[in-house]
Amino acid sequence: MHPRPSPIAASLYTLRDLNADVIVMHGPHGCCFRTGRLLESDGVRVVTTAMAENDF
């Protein structure tokens, strides 16, 4: 395992290492954009719900 810049990014890379096909992130549009694009180049689909704090 390599150290990652944030707990969210670390969990995304862990899911990739566990062979996840799709990762759904609950957060604002563009949340972890760079990490998501890097994971997509590794073959993992990453989508966000674009939910704000008031949308629960």
PyMOL Python script that loads the backbone (N, CA, C, O; Angstrom):
from pymol import cmd

cmd.read_pdbstr("""\
ATOM      1  N   MET A   1       0.835  -1.174   0.000  1.00  0.00           N
ATOM      2  CA  MET A   1       0.000   0.000   0.000  1.00  0.00           C
ATOM      3  C   MET A   1       0.882   1.241   0.000  1.00  0.00           C
ATOM      4  O   MET A   1       1.919   1.287   0.662  1.00  0.00           O
ATOM      5  N   HIS A   2       0.451   2.240  -0.752  1.00  0.00           N
ATOM      6  CA  HIS A   2       1.167   3.508  -0.804  1.00  0.00           C
ATOM      7  C   HIS A   2       0.363   4.556  -0.047  1.00  0.00           C
ATOM      8  O   HIS A   2      -0.867   4.528  -0.095  1.00  0.00           O
ATOM      9  N   PRO A   3       1.014   5.470   0.645  1.00  0.00           N
ATOM     10  CA  PRO A   3       0.266   6.529   1.333  1.00  0.00           C
ATOM     11  C   PRO A   3      -0.458   7.419   0.329  1.00  0.00           C
ATOM     12  O   PRO A   3       0.071   7.705  -0.745  1.00  0.00           O
ATOM     13  N   ARG A   4      -1.643   7.847   0.669  1.00  0.00           N
ATOM     14  CA  ARG A   4      -2.457   8.696  -0.205  1.00  0.00           C
ATOM     15  C   ARG A   4      -2.677  10.044   0.469  1.00  0.00           C
ATOM     16  O   ARG A   4      -2.526  10.156   1.685  1.00  0.00           O
ATOM     17  N   PRO A   5      -3.033  11.070  -0.304  1.00  0.00           N
ATOM     18  CA  PRO A   5      -3.142  12.425   0.236  1.00  0.00           C
ATOM     19  C   PRO A   5      -4.324  12.670   1.172  1.00  0.00           C
ATOM     20  O   PRO A   5      -4.268  13.594   1.983  1.00  0.00           O
ATOM     21  N   SER A   6      -5.378  11.884   1.089  1.00  0.00           N
ATOM     22  CA  SER A   6      -6.541  12.121   1.951  1.00  0.00           C
ATOM     23  C   SER A   6      -7.230  10.792   2.247  1.00  0.00           C
ATOM     24  O   SER A   6      -7.036   9.821   1.515  1.00  0.00           O
ATOM     25  N   PRO A   7      -8.029  10.738   3.308  1.00  0.00           N
ATOM     26  CA  PRO A   7      -8.755   9.498   3.611  1.00  0.00           C
ATOM     27  C   PRO A   7      -9.724   9.098   2.498  1.00  0.00           C
ATOM     28  O   PRO A   7      -9.909   7.911   2.231  1.00  0.00           O
ATOM     29  N   ILE A   8     -10.336  10.078   1.853  1.00  0.00           N
ATOM     30  CA  ILE A   8     -11.266   9.757   0.763  1.00  0.00           C
ATOM     31  C   ILE A   8     -10.508   9.125  -0.394  1.00  0.00           C
ATOM     32  O   ILE A   8     -10.924   8.092  -0.919  1.00  0.00           O
ATOM     33  N   ALA A   9      -9.400   9.738  -0.796  1.00  0.00           N
ATOM     34  CA  ALA A   9      -8.600   9.176  -1.885  1.00  0.00           C
ATOM     35  C   ALA A   9      -8.078   7.795  -1.507  1.00  0.00           C
ATOM     36  O   ALA A   9      -8.050   6.892  -2.343  1.00  0.00           O
ATOM     37  N   ALA A  10      -7.669   7.627  -0.260  1.00  0.00           N
ATOM     38  CA  ALA A  10      -7.167   6.325   0.188  1.00  0.00           C
ATOM     39  C   ALA A  10      -8.247   5.258   0.071  1.00  0.00           C
ATOM     40  O   ALA A  10      -7.976   4.136  -0.356  1.00  0.00           O
ATOM     41  N   SER A  11      -9.471   5.610   0.451  1.00  0.00           N
ATOM     42  CA  SER A  11     -10.550   4.625   0.356  1.00  0.00           C
ATOM     43  C   SER A  11     -10.880   4.306  -1.102  1.00  0.00           C
ATOM     44  O   SER A  11     -11.219   3.168  -1.424  1.00  0.00           O
ATOM     45  N   LEU A  12     -10.783   5.300  -1.981  1.00  0.00           N
ATOM     46  CA  LEU A  12     -11.037   5.053  -3.402  1.00  0.00           C
ATOM     47  C   LEU A  12     -10.002   4.101  -3.984  1.00  0.00           C
ATOM     48  O   LEU A  12     -10.346   3.184  -4.730  1.00  0.00           O
ATOM     49  N   TYR A  13      -8.747   4.317  -3.646  1.00  0.00           N
ATOM     50  CA  TYR A  13      -7.701   3.420  -4.136  1.00  0.00           C
ATOM     51  C   TYR A  13      -7.825   2.030  -3.521  1.00  0.00           C
ATOM     52  O   TYR A  13      -7.506   1.035  -4.172  1.00  0.00           O
ATOM     53  N   THR A  14      -8.283   1.950  -2.279  1.00  0.00           N
ATOM     54  CA  THR A  14      -8.499   0.644  -1.655  1.00  0.00           C
ATOM     55  C   THR A  14      -9.601  -0.112  -2.382  1.00  0.00           C
ATOM     56  O   THR A  14      -9.478  -1.314  -2.619  1.00  0.00           O
ATOM     57  N   LEU A  15     -10.684   0.588  -2.739  1.00  0.00           N
ATOM     58  CA  LEU A  15     -11.752  -0.055  -3.506  1.00  0.00           C
ATOM     59  C   LEU A  15     -11.242  -0.536  -4.858  1.00  0.00           C
ATOM     60  O   LEU A  15     -11.629  -1.610  -5.320  1.00  0.00           O
ATOM     61  N   ARG A  16     -10.385   0.242  -5.492  1.00  0.00           N
ATOM     62  CA  ARG A  16      -9.775  -0.200  -6.749  1.00  0.00           C
ATOM     63  C   ARG A  16      -8.969  -1.472  -6.535  1.00  0.00           C
ATOM     64  O   ARG A  16      -9.051  -2.412  -7.326  1.00  0.00           O
ATOM     65  N   ASP A  17      -8.185  -1.494  -5.454  1.00  0.00           N
ATOM     66  CA  ASP A  17      -7.361  -2.667  -5.156  1.00  0.00           C
ATOM     67  C   ASP A  17      -8.205  -3.898  -4.847  1.00  0.00           C
ATOM     68  O   ASP A  17      -7.743  -5.028  -5.009  1.00  0.00           O
ATOM     69  N   LEU A  18      -9.446  -3.679  -4.399  1.00  0.00           N
ATOM     70  CA  LEU A  18     -10.375  -4.779  -4.133  1.00  0.00           C
ATOM     71  C   LEU A  18     -11.195  -5.145  -5.371  1.00  0.00           C
ATOM     72  O   LEU A  18     -12.157  -5.908  -5.276  1.00  0.00           O
ATOM     73  N   ASN A  19     -10.817  -4.602  -6.535  1.00  0.00           N
ATOM     74  CA  ASN A  19     -11.436  -4.903  -7.834  1.00  0.00           C
ATOM     75  C   ASN A  19     -12.870  -4.403  -7.966  1.00  0.00           C
ATOM     76  O   ASN A  19     -13.701  -5.065  -8.587  1.00  0.00           O
ATOM     77  N   ALA A  20     -13.168  -3.237  -7.385  1.00  0.00           N
ATOM     78  CA  ALA A  20     -14.489  -2.634  -7.565  1.00  0.00           C
ATOM     79  C   ALA A  20     -14.623  -2.170  -9.014  1.00  0.00           C
ATOM     80  O   ALA A  20     -13.670  -1.654  -9.596  1.00  0.00           O
ATOM     81  N   ASP A  21     -15.808  -2.354  -9.590  1.00  0.00           N
ATOM     82  CA  ASP A  21     -16.065  -1.911 -10.962  1.00  0.00           C
ATOM     83  C   ASP A  21     -16.564  -0.476 -11.000  1.00  0.00           C
ATOM     84  O   ASP A  21     -16.219   0.285 -11.904  1.00  0.00           O
ATOM     85  N   VAL A  22     -17.389  -0.104 -10.004  1.00  0.00           N
ATOM     86  CA  VAL A  22     -18.000   1.222  -9.945  1.00  0.00           C
ATOM     87  C   VAL A  22     -17.901   1.742  -8.514  1.00  0.00           C
ATOM     88  O   VAL A  22     -18.106   0.998  -7.555  1.00  0.00           O
ATOM     89  N   ILE A  23     -17.582   3.030  -8.385  1.00  0.00           N
ATOM     90  CA  ILE A  23     -17.561   3.686  -7.082  1.00  0.00           C
ATOM     91  C   ILE A  23     -18.516   4.870  -7.147  1.00  0.00           C
ATOM     92  O   ILE A  23     -18.394   5.725  -8.025  1.00  0.00           O
ATOM     93  N   VAL A  24     -19.474   4.920  -6.211  1.00  0.00           N
ATOM     94  CA  VAL A  24     -20.408   6.041  -6.125  1.00  0.00           C
ATOM     95  C   VAL A  24     -20.013   6.871  -4.911  1.00  0.00           C
ATOM     96  O   VAL A  24     -20.021   6.381  -3.781  1.00  0.00           O
ATOM     97  N   MET A  25     -19.667   8.132  -5.155  1.00  0.00           N
ATOM     98  CA  MET A  25     -19.296   9.034  -4.070  1.00  0.00           C
ATOM     99  C   MET A  25     -20.448   9.990  -3.804  1.00  0.00           C
ATOM    100  O   MET A  25     -20.991  10.590  -4.732  1.00  0.00           O
ATOM    101  N   HIS A  26     -20.819  10.131  -2.536  1.00  0.00           N
ATOM    102  CA  HIS A  26     -21.845  11.089  -2.147  1.00  0.00           C
ATOM    103  C   HIS A  26     -21.149  12.387  -1.784  1.00  0.00           C
ATOM    104  O   HIS A  26     -20.459  12.469  -0.768  1.00  0.00           O
ATOM    105  N   GLY A  27     -21.330  13.383  -2.604  1.00  0.00           N
ATOM    106  CA  GLY A  27     -20.689  14.662  -2.351  1.00  0.00           C
ATOM    107  C   GLY A  27     -20.992  15.631  -3.473  1.00  0.00           C
ATOM    108  O   GLY A  27     -21.732  15.305  -4.401  1.00  0.00           O
ATOM    109  N   PRO A  28     -20.427  16.814  -3.394  1.00  0.00           N
ATOM    110  CA  PRO A  28     -20.674  17.824  -4.422  1.00  0.00           C
ATOM    111  C   PRO A  28     -20.069  17.417  -5.760  1.00  0.00           C
ATOM    112  O   PRO A  28     -19.140  16.613  -5.821  1.00  0.00           O
ATOM    113  N   HIS A  29     -20.610  17.981  -6.816  1.00  0.00           N
ATOM    114  CA  HIS A  29     -20.101  17.735  -8.159  1.00  0.00           C
ATOM    115  C   HIS A  29     -18.616  18.081  -8.202  1.00  0.00           C
ATOM    116  O   HIS A  29     -18.214  19.159  -7.763  1.00  0.00           O
ATOM    117  N   GLY A  30     -17.807  17.176  -8.726  1.00  0.00           N
ATOM    118  CA  GLY A  30     -16.373  17.416  -8.831  1.00  0.00           C
ATOM    119  C   GLY A  30     -15.575  16.971  -7.620  1.00  0.00           C
ATOM    120  O   GLY A  30     -14.366  17.194  -7.557  1.00  0.00           O
ATOM    121  N   CYS A  31     -16.237  16.342  -6.656  1.00  0.00           N
ATOM    122  CA  CYS A  31     -15.547  15.867  -5.459  1.00  0.00           C
ATOM    123  C   CYS A  31     -14.479  14.844  -5.857  1.00  0.00           C
ATOM    124  O   CYS A  31     -14.778  13.866  -6.542  1.00  0.00           O
ATOM    125  N   CYS A  32     -13.254  15.068  -5.432  1.00  0.00           N
ATOM    126  CA  CYS A  32     -12.115  14.185  -5.757  1.00  0.00           C
ATOM    127  C   CYS A  32     -11.991  13.976  -7.267  1.00  0.00           C
ATOM    128  O   CYS A  32     -11.760  12.858  -7.726  1.00  0.00           O
ATOM    129  N   PHE A  33     -12.143  15.044  -8.026  1.00  0.00           N
ATOM    130  CA  PHE A  33     -12.141  14.953  -9.486  1.00  0.00           C
ATOM    131  C   PHE A  33     -10.873  14.299 -10.018  1.00  0.00           C
ATOM    132  O   PHE A  33     -10.944  13.373 -10.826  1.00  0.00           O
ATOM    133  N   ARG A  34      -9.717  14.770  -9.572  1.00  0.00           N
ATOM    134  CA  ARG A  34      -8.455  14.238 -10.097  1.00  0.00           C
ATOM    135  C   ARG A  34      -8.301  12.755  -9.770  1.00  0.00           C
ATOM    136  O   ARG A  34      -7.908  11.965 -10.628  1.00  0.00           O
ATOM    137  N   THR A  35      -8.606  12.384  -8.545  1.00  0.00           N
ATOM    138  CA  THR A  35      -8.516  10.979  -8.151  1.00  0.00           C
ATOM    139  C   THR A  35      -9.472  10.131  -8.972  1.00  0.00           C
ATOM    140  O   THR A  35      -9.120   9.036  -9.410  1.00  0.00           O
ATOM    141  N   GLY A  36     -10.677  10.633  -9.177  1.00  0.00           N
ATOM    142  CA  GLY A  36     -11.654   9.912  -9.985  1.00  0.00           C
ATOM    143  C   GLY A  36     -11.180   9.690 -11.404  1.00  0.00           C
ATOM    144  O   GLY A  36     -11.364   8.604 -11.956  1.00  0.00           O
ATOM    145  N   ARG A  37     -10.572  10.702 -12.006  1.00  0.00           N
ATOM    146  CA  ARG A  37     -10.078  10.542 -13.381  1.00  0.00           C
ATOM    147  C   ARG A  37      -8.925   9.539 -13.444  1.00  0.00           C
ATOM    148  O   ARG A  37      -8.830   8.757 -14.390  1.00  0.00           O
ATOM    149  N   LEU A  38      -8.056   9.563 -12.441  1.00  0.00           N
ATOM    150  CA  LEU A  38      -6.954   8.595 -12.411  1.00  0.00           C
ATOM    151  C   LEU A  38      -7.484   7.171 -12.254  1.00  0.00           C
ATOM    152  O   LEU A  38      -6.962   6.239 -12.867  1.00  0.00           O
ATOM    153  N   LEU A  39      -8.509   7.006 -11.441  1.00  0.00           N
ATOM    154  CA  LEU A  39      -9.097   5.683 -11.272  1.00  0.00           C
ATOM    155  C   LEU A  39      -9.797   5.222 -12.541  1.00  0.00           C
ATOM    156  O   LEU A  39      -9.762   4.036 -12.869  1.00  0.00           O
ATOM    157  N   GLU A  40     -10.430   6.142 -13.256  1.00  0.00           N
ATOM    158  CA  GLU A  40     -11.070   5.767 -14.512  1.00  0.00           C
ATOM    159  C   GLU A  40     -10.048   5.306 -15.537  1.00  0.00           C
ATOM    160  O   GLU A  40     -10.343   4.437 -16.358  1.00  0.00           O
ATOM    161  N   SER A  41      -8.849   5.876 -15.501  1.00  0.00           N
ATOM    162  CA  SER A  41      -7.801   5.398 -16.413  1.00  0.00           C
ATOM    163  C   SER A  41      -7.344   3.993 -16.024  1.00  0.00           C
ATOM    164  O   SER A  41      -6.756   3.279 -16.836  1.00  0.00           O
ATOM    165  N   ASP A  42      -7.618   3.596 -14.768  1.00  0.00           N
ATOM    166  CA  ASP A  42      -7.326   2.233 -14.309  1.00  0.00           C
ATOM    167  C   ASP A  42      -8.491   1.279 -14.557  1.00  0.00           C
ATOM    168  O   ASP A  42      -8.406   0.097 -14.226  1.00  0.00           O
ATOM    169  N   GLY A  43      -9.582   1.787 -15.139  1.00  0.00           N
ATOM    170  CA  GLY A  43     -10.716   0.939 -15.481  1.00  0.00           C
ATOM    171  C   GLY A  43     -11.848   0.919 -14.469  1.00  0.00           C
ATOM    172  O   GLY A  43     -12.743   0.081 -14.575  1.00  0.00           O
ATOM    173  N   VAL A  44     -11.836   1.819 -13.488  1.00  0.00           N
ATOM    174  CA  VAL A  44     -12.900   1.892 -12.485  1.00  0.00           C
ATOM    175  C   VAL A  44     -13.791   3.092 -12.808  1.00  0.00           C
ATOM    176  O   VAL A  44     -13.298   4.209 -12.961  1.00  0.00           O
ATOM    177  N   ARG A  45     -15.116   2.860 -12.912  1.00  0.00           N
ATOM    178  CA  ARG A  45     -16.043   3.973 -13.142  1.00  0.00           C
ATOM    179  C   ARG A  45     -16.287   4.682 -11.821  1.00  0.00           C
ATOM    180  O   ARG A  45     -16.569   4.036 -10.811  1.00  0.00           O
ATOM    181  N   VAL A  46     -16.180   6.011 -11.819  1.00  0.00           N
ATOM    182  CA  VAL A  46     -16.395   6.809 -10.611  1.00  0.00           C
ATOM    183  C   VAL A  46     -17.471   7.844 -10.913  1.00  0.00           C
ATOM    184  O   VAL A  46     -17.347   8.621 -11.859  1.00  0.00           O
ATOM    185  N   VAL A  47     -18.537   7.850 -10.096  1.00  0.00           N
ATOM    186  CA  VAL A  47     -19.613   8.823 -10.262  1.00  0.00           C
ATOM    187  C   VAL A  47     -19.875   9.499  -8.920  1.00  0.00           C
ATOM    188  O   VAL A  47     -19.623   8.916  -7.866  1.00  0.00           O
ATOM    189  N   THR A  48     -20.380  10.726  -8.963  1.00  0.00           N
ATOM    190  CA  THR A  48     -20.771  11.429  -7.742  1.00  0.00           C
ATOM    191  C   THR A  48     -22.269  11.684  -7.778  1.00  0.00           C
ATOM    192  O   THR A  48     -22.864  11.810  -8.848  1.00  0.00           O
ATOM    193  N   THR A  49     -22.869  11.758  -6.605  1.00  0.00           N
ATOM    194  CA  THR A  49     -24.306  12.014  -6.523  1.00  0.00           C
ATOM    195  C   THR A  49     -24.620  13.492  -6.667  1.00  0.00           C
ATOM    196  O   THR A  49     -25.770  13.857  -6.909  1.00  0.00           O
ATOM    197  N   ALA A  50     -23.619  14.347  -6.523  1.00  0.00           N
ATOM    198  CA  ALA A  50     -23.775  15.802  -6.581  1.00  0.00           C
ATOM    199  C   ALA A  50     -24.724  16.297  -5.494  1.00  0.00           C
ATOM    200  O   ALA A  50     -25.409  17.304  -5.672  1.00  0.00           O
ATOM    201  N   MET A  51     -24.761  15.586  -4.368  1.00  0.00           N
ATOM    202  CA  MET A  51     -25.618  15.983  -3.250  1.00  0.00           C
ATOM    203  C   MET A  51     -24.936  17.044  -2.406  1.00  0.00           C
ATOM    204  O   MET A  51     -23.734  16.976  -2.151  1.00  0.00           O
ATOM    205  N   ALA A  52     -25.714  18.019  -1.979  1.00  0.00           N
ATOM    206  CA  ALA A  52     -25.231  19.040  -1.058  1.00  0.00           C
ATOM    207  C   ALA A  52     -25.690  18.673   0.355  1.00  0.00           C
ATOM    208  O   ALA A  52     -26.440  17.713   0.535  1.00  0.00           O
ATOM    209  N   GLU A  53     -25.248  19.421   1.338  1.00  0.00           N
ATOM    210  CA  GLU A  53     -25.610  19.149   2.731  1.00  0.00           C
ATOM    211  C   GLU A  53     -27.123  19.168   2.955  1.00  0.00           C
ATOM    212  O   GLU A  53     -27.627  18.423   3.795  1.00  0.00           O
ATOM    213  N   ASN A  54     -27.849  20.002   2.223  1.00  0.00           N
ATOM    214  CA  ASN A  54     -29.294  20.142   2.418  1.00  0.00           C
ATOM    215  C   ASN A  54     -30.114  19.088   1.679  1.00  0.00           C
ATOM    216  O   ASN A  54     -31.337  19.061   1.817  1.00  0.00           O
ATOM    217  N   ASP A  55     -29.476  18.227   0.903  1.00  0.00           N
ATOM    218  CA  ASP A  55     -30.198  17.258   0.079  1.00  0.00           C
ATOM    219  C   ASP A  55     -30.493  15.935   0.781  1.00  0.00           C
ATOM    220  O   ASP A  55     -31.057  15.029   0.166  1.00  0.00           O
ATOM    221  N   PHE A  56     -30.122  15.804   2.056  1.00  0.00           N
ATOM    222  CA  PHE A  56     -30.332  14.519   2.732  1.00  0.00           C
ATOM    223  C   PHE A  56     -31.773  14.290   3.020  1.00  0.00           C
ATOM    224  O   PHE A  56     -32.133  13.257   3.586  1.00  0.00           O
TER     225      PHE A  56
END
""", "prot")
cmd.dss("prot")
cmd.show_as("cartoon", "prot")
cmd.util.cbc("prot")
cmd.orient("prot")
